[in-house]
Amino acid sequence: MADERRNRDEIRGTVRGTAPVPLSVLDLATVGSGLTATDALRTSAALARLAEARGFQRFWVAEHHSMPGVASSSPAVILANIAAHTDSIRLGSGGVMLPNHAPLVIAEQFGTLEALAPGRIDLGLGRAPGTDGATAAALRRTDALNEGADDFPRQLAELIRFLDDDFPDGHPYRRIHAVPGPVQGSAAGGVQSPHRPPVWLLGSSGFSARLAGELGLPFAFAHHFSARNTVPALELYREAFRPSAVLDRPYALIGVQAFAAAQETEARRQVLTAGLAMLRLRTGRPGLVPSADETEAYPFSPMERDFMDSWLANVEYGTPETVRERLNALQKRTGADELMITSSVHSPDARLRSFELIADAYELPDVRG
């Protein structure tokens, strides 16, 4: 029972300040024009320290590949670095794209992270490739690009078996152990086995929502790029939910694009840099995130302006007070148990300042005094 309570406590966040639900951070290690991957990764570490100081619940890193404007191709490596720069904030993947990897490798990576930052690691899993089809084939060494996604439930079950070290007798993997992991506890002669990270399922459609519900796992929905599916997916998750040793009731967070600045005009100016980067990605022209000046000078076609307007409609931006009101309205509309804020604007300083302003708007504590 103690382990079950610990699992639930790690999943359910702590409400701080005047926020209606816990607030967290999703980071992509955005690389802007004129900057380097080193700059982006240093900004990620700085943002994690800021998030910890200001009472955010989690700091997750997403997995993407072959995207010049994103340096988060290896979440486990980034999280190891961030673990060395933080002390208490929960760290996790938002997420690891399981079909790209052997389950044993993920169990070993996150067992290592748990050993580095005991009791602070979340393992968020997705079934999309996090890239285009050709890159997915290069990652998976197969031409059957749909095989990984369709095989996701089996891969998930195998990964959980490795994490728990409980393959049944007669299974071909019975004598294989993910290390660091529980086998080290039993090998030590009865010493308590190491705790393993809570598993979350991530998604942008109904598939992972239903699966997370049926397995009694926490669910994270990508509202920031699939807003029209948010409410239906969360409803499906709650309807399908079955209590488990992990959770006795549903727990769902949603990822949301949000950005705050002292003036709304400046907030829009910064947010448009992320919008143009997304436009280029969606039209087969991925690159570094453009600066605000580059974005202002870009000759948008009427069709491209329609895309930008549609994209902006799902970004909560403006003054800190406006962002707070819009985030509160989104949480009320969706019933989300946690809000995970992401921002991919060009300027590292503006991004850090945005999270500081959002924390101030919600009166989150500041351990820096």
Sine and cosine of phi, psi and omega as CSV:
sin_phi,cos_phi,sin_psi,cos_psi,sin_omega,cos_omega
0.00,0.00,-0.59,0.81,0.00,-1.00
-0.89,0.45,-0.67,0.74,0.02,-1.00
-0.90,0.43,-0.63,0.78,0.02,-1.00
-0.89,0.45,-0.70,0.72,0.02,-1.00
-0.89,0.45,-0.63,0.78,0.00,-1.00
-0.90,0.44,-0.69,0.72,0.03,-1.00
-0.86,0.52,-0.72,0.70,-0.03,-1.00
-0.91,0.42,-0.63,0.77,0.01,-1.00
-0.91,0.41,-0.59,0.81,0.01,-1.00
-0.93,0.36,-0.53,0.85,-0.02,-1.00
-0.98,0.19,-0.77,0.63,-0.02,-1.00
-0.96,0.26,0.80,-0.60,-0.04,-1.00
-0.98,0.17,0.03,-1.00,0.02,-1.00
-0.93,-0.36,0.82,-0.57,0.03,-1.00
-0.97,0.24,0.77,-0.64,-0.01,-1.00
-0.80,-0.60,0.43,-0.90,0.01,-1.00
0.86,0.51,-0.66,-0.75,-0.02,-1.00
-0.97,-0.23,0.21,0.98,0.01,-1.00
-0.92,0.40,0.62,-0.79,0.01,-1.00
-0.95,0.30,-0.44,0.90,0.02,-1.00
-0.59,-0.81,0.21,-0.98,0.06,-1.00
-0.86,0.51,0.54,-0.84,0.04,-1.00
-0.92,-0.39,0.66,-0.75,-0.01,-1.00
-0.71,-0.70,0.02,-1.00,-0.07,-1.00
-0.78,-0.62,0.71,-0.70,0.16,-0.99
-0.91,-0.41,0.79,-0.61,-0.07,-1.00
-0.85,-0.53,0.61,-0.79,0.04,-1.00
-0.91,-0.42,0.13,0.99,-0.06,-1.00
0.77,0.64,0.84,0.54,-0.07,-1.00
-0.89,0.46,0.73,-0.68,0.03,-1.00
-0.94,-0.33,0.90,-0.44,-0.01,-1.00
-1.00,-0.08,0.34,-0.94,0.06,-1.00
-0.86,0.51,0.64,-0.77,-0.04,-1.00
0.99,0.13,-0.03,1.00,-0.01,-1.00
-0.86,-0.51,0.12,-0.99,-0.04,-1.00
-0.84,-0.54,0.18,-0.98,0.09,-1.00
-0.88,0.48,-0.57,0.82,0.07,-1.00
-0.87,0.49,-0.70,0.72,0.06,-1.00
-0.86,0.51,-0.70,0.71,-0.05,-1.00
-0.89,0.45,-0.69,0.72,-0.04,-1.00
-0.95,0.32,-0.54,0.84,0.09,-1.00
-0.93,0.38,-0.61,0.80,0.06,-1.00
-0.91,0.42,-0.62,0.78,0.04,-1.00
-0.86,0.50,-0.70,0.72,0.02,-1.00
-0.90,0.43,-0.66,0.75,0.04,-1.00
-0.90,0.44,-0.64,0.77,0.01,-1.00
-0.92,0.39,-0.62,0.78,0.04,-1.00
-0.89,0.45,-0.66,0.75,0.04,-1.00
-0.90,0.43,-0.65,0.76,0.04,-1.00
-0.89,0.45,-0.72,0.70,-0.01,-1.00
-0.87,0.50,-0.64,0.77,0.03,-1.00
-0.91,0.41,-0.71,0.71,-0.03,-1.00
-0.90,0.44,-0.51,0.86,-0.09,-1.00
-0.99,-0.17,0.17,0.99,0.16,-0.99
1.00,0.10,0.31,0.95,0.14,-0.99
-0.94,0.34,0.51,-0.86,-0.13,-0.99
-0.97,0.24,-0.75,0.66,-0.10,-0.99
-0.70,-0.71,0.36,-0.93,0.16,-0.99
-0.75,-0.66,0.95,-0.32,-0.03,-1.00
-0.94,-0.34,0.46,-0.89,0.01,-1.00
-0.84,-0.54,0.72,-0.70,-0.04,-1.00
-1.00,-0.02,0.43,-0.90,0.07,-1.00
-0.98,-0.20,0.87,-0.49,0.09,-1.00
-0.67,-0.74,0.45,-0.89,-0.05,-1.00
-0.73,-0.68,0.50,-0.86,0.10,-0.99
0.84,0.54,0.56,0.83,0.04,-1.00
-0.86,-0.51,0.95,-0.33,-0.06,-1.00
-0.83,0.55,-0.51,0.86,-0.05,-1.00
-1.00,0.06,0.11,0.99,-0.03,-1.00
-0.72,-0.69,0.81,-0.58,-0.03,-1.00
-0.97,-0.23,0.22,0.97,-0.08,-1.00
-0.99,-0.17,0.81,0.59,0.04,-1.00
-0.98,0.21,-0.32,0.95,-0.05,-1.00
-0.75,-0.66,0.99,0.15,-0.07,-1.00
-0.82,0.57,-0.64,0.77,-0.06,-1.00
-0.89,0.46,-0.63,0.78,0.01,-1.00
-0.92,0.40,-0.70,0.71,0.00,-1.00
-0.89,0.45,-0.67,0.74,-0.02,-1.00
-0.91,0.42,-0.57,0.82,0.05,-1.00
-0.89,0.46,-0.66,0.75,0.05,-1.00
-0.91,0.42,-0.69,0.72,-0.03,-1.00
-0.93,0.38,-0.57,0.82,0.05,-1.00
-0.86,0.51,-0.56,0.83,0.00,-1.00
-0.96,0.26,-0.26,0.97,-0.03,-1.00
-0.96,-0.28,0.02,1.00,-0.03,-1.00
-0.72,-0.69,0.20,-0.98,-0.07,-1.00
-0.82,-0.58,-0.50,0.87,-0.17,-0.99
-0.72,-0.70,-0.44,0.90,-0.07,-1.00
-0.91,0.42,0.59,-0.81,0.05,-1.00
-0.96,0.30,0.64,-0.77,-0.04,-1.00
-0.85,-0.53,0.63,-0.78,-0.02,-1.00
-0.25,-0.97,0.01,-1.00,0.00,-1.00
-0.98,-0.18,0.72,-0.70,0.00,-1.00
-0.77,-0.64,0.83,0.55,-0.01,1.00
-0.63,-0.78,-0.13,-0.99,0.23,-0.97
-0.99,0.16,0.76,-0.65,0.02,-1.00
-1.00,0.06,1.00,-0.09,-0.20,-0.98
-0.82,0.57,-0.64,0.76,0.00,-1.00
-0.87,0.49,-0.28,0.96,0.02,-1.00
-0.99,0.16,-0.15,0.99,-0.19,-0.98
-0.68,-0.74,0.43,-0.90,0.17,-0.99
-0.95,0.30,0.74,-0.68,-0.01,-1.00
-0.80,0.61,-0.61,0.79,0.01,-1.00
-0.88,0.48,-0.63,0.78,0.00,-1.00
-0.89,0.46,-0.70,0.72,0.01,-1.00
-0.91,0.43,-0.65,0.76,0.03,-1.00
-0.87,0.48,-0.64,0.77,0.02,-1.00
-0.93,0.36,-0.69,0.73,-0.02,-1.00
-0.88,0.47,-0.73,0.69,-0.07,-1.00
-0.99,0.16,-0.36,0.93,0.21,-0.98
-0.92,0.40,-0.61,0.79,0.06,-1.00
-0.91,0.41,-0.70,0.72,0.03,-1.00
-0.88,0.48,-0.65,0.76,0.02,-1.00
-0.89,0.45,-0.59,0.81,0.05,-1.00
-0.93,0.36,-0.56,0.83,0.02,-1.00
-0.97,0.25,-0.59,0.81,-0.05,-1.00
-0.71,-0.70,0.96,0.29,-0.12,-0.99
-0.83,0.55,0.75,-0.67,0.07,-1.00
0.97,0.26,0.21,0.98,-0.06,-1.00
-0.85,-0.52,0.06,1.00,-0.18,-0.98
-0.96,-0.26,0.72,-0.70,0.14,-0.99
-0.92,-0.40,0.62,-0.78,0.06,-1.00
-0.91,-0.40,0.99,-0.11,0.05,-1.00
-1.00,-0.03,0.74,-0.67,-0.12,-0.99
-0.83,-0.56,0.68,-0.73,0.10,-1.00
-0.83,-0.56,0.24,-0.97,-0.01,-1.00
-0.92,-0.39,-0.03,1.00,0.08,-1.00
-0.98,0.18,0.30,-0.95,-0.01,-1.00
-0.97,0.23,-0.38,0.93,-0.06,-1.00
0.96,0.27,0.38,0.92,-0.04,-1.00
-0.13,-0.99,-0.20,-0.98,0.04,-1.00
-1.00,0.08,0.16,-0.99,-0.08,-1.00
-0.88,0.47,-0.67,0.75,-0.02,-1.00
-0.90,0.44,-0.67,0.74,0.02,-1.00
-0.92,0.39,-0.61,0.80,0.05,-1.00
-0.88,0.48,-0.64,0.76,0.04,-1.00
-0.90,0.44,-0.63,0.77,0.03,-1.00
-0.91,0.41,-0.61,0.79,0.03,-1.00
-0.93,0.37,-0.66,0.75,-0.14,-0.99
-1.00,-0.08,-0.17,0.99,-0.02,-1.00
0.84,0.54,0.62,0.78,0.03,-1.00
-0.51,-0.86,0.45,-0.89,0.08,-1.00
-1.00,-0.02,-0.15,0.99,-0.02,-1.00
-0.99,0.10,0.98,0.18,-0.16,-0.99
-0.93,0.37,-0.44,0.90,-0.01,-1.00
-1.00,0.05,-0.20,0.98,-0.07,-1.00
-0.88,0.48,-0.68,0.73,-0.05,-1.00
-0.88,0.47,-0.72,0.69,-0.02,-1.00
-0.91,0.41,-0.67,0.75,-0.01,-1.00
-0.93,0.38,-0.46,0.89,-0.04,-1.00
-1.00,-0.04,0.15,0.99,-0.13,-0.99
-0.83,0.55,-0.73,0.69,-0.01,-1.00
-0.85,0.53,-0.63,0.78,0.03,-1.00
-0.92,0.40,-0.69,0.73,0.02,-1.00
-0.88,0.47,-0.65,0.76,0.01,-1.00
-0.89,0.46,-0.72,0.70,0.01,-1.00
-0.87,0.48,-0.65,0.76,0.01,-1.00
-0.91,0.42,-0.68,0.73,0.02,-1.00
-0.87,0.49,-0.71,0.71,-0.01,-1.00
-0.90,0.44,-0.60,0.80,0.08,-1.00
-0.87,0.49,-0.69,0.72,0.03,-1.00
-0.90,0.43,-0.67,0.75,0.00,-1.00
-0.89,0.46,-0.63,0.78,-0.02,-1.00
-1.00,0.01,-0.17,0.99,-0.03,-1.00
0.81,0.58,0.78,0.63,-0.08,-1.00
-0.70,-0.71,0.63,0.78,0.16,-0.99
-0.88,0.47,0.67,-0.74,-0.05,-1.00
-0.94,0.33,0.33,-0.95,0.07,-1.00
-0.84,0.54,0.66,-0.75,-0.01,-1.00
1.00,-0.03,-0.25,0.97,0.03,-1.00
-0.96,0.28,0.62,-0.78,-0.02,-1.00
-0.88,0.47,-0.32,0.95,0.01,-1.00
-0.98,-0.17,0.18,0.98,-0.12,-0.99
-0.85,0.52,-0.57,0.82,-0.06,-1.00
-0.99,-0.11,0.16,0.99,0.05,-1.00
-0.99,-0.16,0.72,-0.70,-0.05,-1.00
-0.80,-0.60,0.70,-0.71,0.13,-0.99
-0.98,0.19,0.87,-0.50,-0.05,-1.00
-0.82,-0.57,0.76,-0.66,0.02,1.00
-0.90,0.44,0.54,-0.84,-0.02,-1.00
0.02,-1.00,-0.12,-0.99,-0.11,-0.99
-0.86,0.51,-0.49,0.87,-0.04,-1.00
-0.86,0.51,-0.45,0.89,-0.01,-1.00
-0.94,0.33,-0.50,0.87,0.08,-1.00
-0.94,0.35,-0.73,0.69,-0.02,-1.00
-0.93,0.38,-0.56,0.83,0.00,-1.00
-0.94,0.35,-0.33,0.94,-0.03,-1.00
-1.00,0.07,0.12,0.99,0.08,-1.00
0.99,0.13,0.74,0.67,0.10,-0.99
0.99,-0.11,-0.01,1.00,0.08,-1.00
-0.89,0.45,0.60,-0.80,-0.03,-1.00
-0.83,0.56,0.75,-0.66,-0.01,-1.00
-0.90,0.43,0.55,-0.84,0.03,-1.00
-0.86,0.52,0.59,-0.80,0.05,-1.00
-0.94,0.34,0.55,-0.83,0.03,-1.00
-0.93,-0.38,0.48,-0.88,-0.09,-1.00
-0.89,0.45,0.61,-0.80,0.14,-0.99
-0.89,0.45,0.64,-0.77,0.04,-1.00
-0.99,-0.12,0.75,-0.66,0.10,-1.00
-0.90,-0.43,0.55,-0.83,0.18,-0.98
-0.97,-0.22,0.68,-0.74,0.02,-1.00
-0.92,-0.38,0.47,-0.88,0.03,-1.00
-0.18,-0.98,0.19,-0.98,0.08,-1.00
-0.74,-0.67,0.27,0.96,0.02,-1.00
-0.51,-0.86,-0.19,-0.98,-0.08,-1.00
-0.99,0.16,-0.33,0.94,-0.10,-0.99
-0.86,0.52,-0.85,0.53,-0.03,-1.00
-0.93,0.36,-0.48,0.88,0.04,-1.00
-0.88,0.47,-0.74,0.67,0.00,-1.00
-0.92,0.40,-0.70,0.72,-0.02,-1.00
-0.89,0.45,-0.69,0.72,0.03,-1.00
-0.87,0.50,-0.66,0.75,0.03,-1.00
-0.90,0.44,-0.72,0.69,-0.04,-1.00
-0.90,0.44,-0.52,0.85,-0.01,-1.00
-1.00,0.00,-0.10,1.00,-0.01,-1.00
0.93,0.36,0.58,0.82,-0.01,-1.00
-0.97,-0.26,0.39,-0.92,0.12,-0.99
-0.93,0.36,0.46,-0.89,-0.12,-0.99
-0.78,-0.63,0.69,-0.72,0.05,-1.00
-0.86,-0.51,0.83,-0.55,-0.05,-1.00
-0.95,-0.32,0.67,-0.74,-0.04,-1.00
-1.00,0.09,0.94,0.33,0.03,-1.00
-0.87,0.49,-0.50,0.87,-0.10,-0.99
-0.92,0.40,-0.30,0.95,0.12,-0.99
-0.73,-0.69,0.20,0.98,0.07,-1.00
-0.54,-0.84,0.80,0.60,-0.16,-0.99
-0.88,0.48,-0.58,0.81,-0.06,-1.00
-0.92,0.39,-0.36,0.93,-0.03,-1.00
-0.99,-0.11,-0.03,1.00,-0.14,-0.99
-0.88,0.48,-0.84,0.54,-0.07,-1.00
-0.90,0.45,-0.73,0.69,0.04,-1.00
-0.85,0.52,-0.65,0.76,-0.02,-1.00
-0.92,0.39,-0.67,0.75,0.01,-1.00
-0.92,0.39,-0.61,0.80,0.07,-1.00
-0.90,0.44,-0.67,0.74,0.03,-1.00
-0.89,0.45,-0.67,0.74,0.04,-1.00
-0.86,0.51,-0.74,0.67,-0.04,-1.00
-0.92,0.39,-0.62,0.78,0.02,-1.00
-0.92,0.40,-0.60,0.80,-0.05,-1.00
-1.00,0.10,-0.16,0.99,-0.16,-0.99
-0.90,0.44,0.71,-0.70,0.11,-0.99
-0.82,-0.57,0.80,-0.60,0.01,-1.00
-0.82,0.57,0.59,-0.81,-0.02,-1.00
-0.67,-0.74,-0.02,-1.00,0.08,-1.00
-0.92,0.39,-0.29,0.96,-0.01,-1.00
-1.00,0.05,-0.72,0.69,-0.07,-1.00
-0.66,-0.75,0.63,-0.78,0.09,-1.00
-0.99,-0.13,-0.17,0.99,0.08,-1.00
-0.46,-0.89,0.32,-0.95,-0.08,-1.00
-0.88,0.48,0.50,-0.86,0.12,-0.99
-0.60,-0.80,0.89,-0.46,-0.07,-1.00
-0.77,-0.64,0.75,-0.66,0.17,-0.99
-0.93,-0.36,0.37,-0.93,0.07,-1.00
-0.80,-0.61,0.64,-0.77,0.10,-0.99
-1.00,0.10,0.70,-0.72,-0.07,-1.00
-0.63,-0.78,0.72,-0.70,0.10,-0.99
-0.97,0.25,0.84,-0.55,0.02,-1.00
-0.57,-0.82,0.58,-0.82,-0.01,-1.00
-0.46,-0.89,0.74,-0.67,-0.02,-1.00
-0.85,-0.52,0.60,-0.80,0.11,-0.99
-0.59,-0.81,0.24,-0.97,-0.05,-1.00
-0.87,0.49,-0.55,0.84,0.01,-1.00
-0.83,-0.57,0.59,-0.81,-0.03,-1.00
-0.89,0.45,-0.59,0.80,0.01,-1.00
-0.88,0.47,-0.62,0.78,0.02,-1.00
-0.95,0.32,-0.61,0.79,0.05,-1.00
-0.87,0.50,-0.72,0.70,0.01,-1.00
-0.90,0.44,-0.66,0.75,-0.01,-1.00
-0.86,0.51,-0.66,0.75,0.00,-1.00
-0.96,0.29,-0.68,0.73,-0.04,-1.00
-0.89,0.46,-0.57,0.82,-0.01,-1.00
-0.88,0.48,-0.42,0.91,0.04,-1.00
-0.90,0.43,-0.65,0.76,0.05,-1.00
-0.93,0.36,-0.57,0.82,0.02,-1.00
-0.90,0.43,-0.68,0.73,0.02,-1.00
-0.92,0.40,-0.61,0.79,0.07,-1.00
-0.88,0.48,-0.65,0.76,0.03,-1.00
-0.92,0.38,-0.65,0.76,0.05,-1.00
-0.85,0.53,-0.73,0.68,0.00,-1.00
-0.90,0.44,-0.63,0.78,0.03,-1.00
-0.89,0.45,-0.72,0.69,-0.04,-1.00
-0.93,0.38,-0.37,0.93,-0.01,-1.00
-0.96,-0.27,0.36,0.93,0.10,-1.00
0.97,0.25,0.40,0.91,-0.01,-1.00
-0.79,-0.61,0.80,0.60,-0.05,-1.00
-0.89,0.46,0.56,-0.83,0.00,-1.00
-0.26,-0.97,-0.15,-0.99,0.07,-1.00
-0.91,0.41,0.44,-0.90,0.04,-1.00
-0.93,0.36,0.83,-0.56,-0.06,-1.00
-0.95,0.33,0.42,-0.91,0.06,-1.00
-0.96,0.28,0.17,-0.98,0.03,-1.00
-0.89,0.46,-0.63,0.77,0.02,-1.00
-0.91,0.42,-0.67,0.74,0.03,-1.00
-0.88,0.47,-0.65,0.76,-0.02,-1.00
-0.92,0.40,-0.67,0.74,0.01,-1.00
-0.90,0.44,-0.49,0.87,-0.03,-1.00
-1.00,0.03,-0.10,0.99,-0.09,-1.00
-0.95,0.31,0.73,-0.68,-0.02,-1.00
-1.00,0.09,0.99,0.12,-0.02,-1.00
-0.91,0.41,0.74,-0.68,0.15,-0.99
-0.98,0.19,0.26,-0.96,0.05,-1.00
-0.82,0.57,-0.65,0.76,0.01,-1.00
-0.91,0.41,-0.63,0.77,0.02,-1.00
-0.93,0.37,-0.59,0.81,0.06,-1.00
-0.91,0.42,-0.59,0.81,0.07,-1.00
-0.89,0.46,-0.66,0.75,0.04,-1.00
-0.87,0.49,-0.73,0.69,-0.04,-1.00
-0.89,0.46,-0.65,0.76,0.02,-1.00
-0.89,0.45,-0.67,0.74,0.01,-1.00
-0.91,0.42,-0.66,0.75,0.00,-1.00
-0.92,0.40,-0.69,0.72,-0.02,-1.00
-0.89,0.45,-0.46,0.89,-0.03,-1.00
-0.88,0.47,-0.37,0.93,-0.02,-1.00
-0.95,-0.30,0.29,0.96,0.08,-1.00
-0.94,-0.34,0.80,-0.60,0.01,-1.00
-1.00,-0.01,0.99,-0.11,-0.08,-1.00
-0.76,-0.64,0.34,-0.94,0.02,-1.00
0.60,-0.80,-0.42,-0.91,0.09,-1.00
-0.93,0.36,0.29,-0.96,0.01,-1.00
-0.82,0.57,-0.64,0.77,-0.01,-1.00
-0.92,0.40,-0.65,0.76,0.03,-1.00
-0.91,0.42,-0.69,0.72,0.01,-1.00
-0.89,0.46,-0.68,0.74,0.02,-1.00
-0.86,0.50,-0.72,0.70,-0.01,-1.00
-0.90,0.44,-0.64,0.77,-0.02,-1.00
-0.95,0.31,-0.61,0.80,0.06,-1.00
-0.92,0.40,-0.65,0.76,0.04,-1.00
-0.88,0.47,-0.66,0.75,0.01,-1.00
-0.91,0.42,-0.64,0.76,0.02,-1.00
-0.90,0.43,-0.69,0.73,0.01,-1.00
-0.89,0.45,-0.66,0.75,0.01,-1.00
-0.91,0.41,-0.64,0.77,-0.03,-1.00
-0.93,0.38,-0.58,0.81,-0.08,-1.00
-0.99,-0.14,-0.35,0.94,-0.08,-1.00
0.95,0.32,0.34,0.94,-0.02,-1.00
-0.87,0.50,0.62,-0.78,0.02,-1.00
-1.00,0.09,-0.20,0.98,-0.02,-1.00
-0.32,-0.95,0.57,-0.82,0.06,-1.00
-0.92,-0.39,0.81,-0.59,0.02,-1.00
-0.93,-0.36,0.93,-0.36,-0.14,-0.99
-1.00,-0.02,0.71,-0.70,0.08,-1.00
-0.78,-0.63,0.48,-0.88,0.02,-1.00
-0.50,-0.87,0.81,-0.59,-0.06,-1.00
-0.87,-0.49,0.56,0.83,0.01,-1.00
-0.94,0.34,0.26,-0.96,-0.09,-1.00
-0.92,0.39,-0.74,0.67,-0.17,-0.98
-0.98,0.21,0.88,-0.47,0.07,-1.00
-0.87,0.50,-0.66,0.75,-0.01,-1.00
-0.90,0.43,-0.66,0.75,0.01,-1.00
-0.91,0.42,-0.60,0.80,0.01,-1.00
-0.92,0.40,-0.72,0.70,0.04,-1.00
-0.89,0.47,-0.68,0.73,0.00,-1.00
-0.90,0.43,-0.58,0.82,0.02,-1.00
-0.87,0.49,-0.71,0.70,0.00,-1.00
-0.92,0.39,-0.56,0.83,0.07,-1.00
-0.89,0.45,-0.70,0.72,-0.01,-1.00
-0.92,0.40,-0.63,0.77,0.04,-1.00
-0.91,0.42,-0.65,0.76,0.06,-1.00
-0.88,0.47,-0.66,0.75,0.03,-1.00
-0.90,0.45,-0.67,0.74,-0.03,-1.00
-0.87,0.49,-0.53,0.85,0.01,-1.00
-0.99,-0.11,0.11,0.99,0.02,-1.00
0.82,0.57,0.64,0.77,0.06,-1.00
-0.93,0.36,0.51,-0.86,-0.01,-1.00
-0.91,0.42,0.36,-0.93,0.03,-1.00
-0.77,-0.64,0.97,-0.25,-0.08,-1.00
-0.96,0.29,-0.14,0.99,0.07,-1.00
-0.97,0.23,-0.12,0.99,0.07,-1.00
1.00,-0.04,0.00,0.00,0.00,0.00
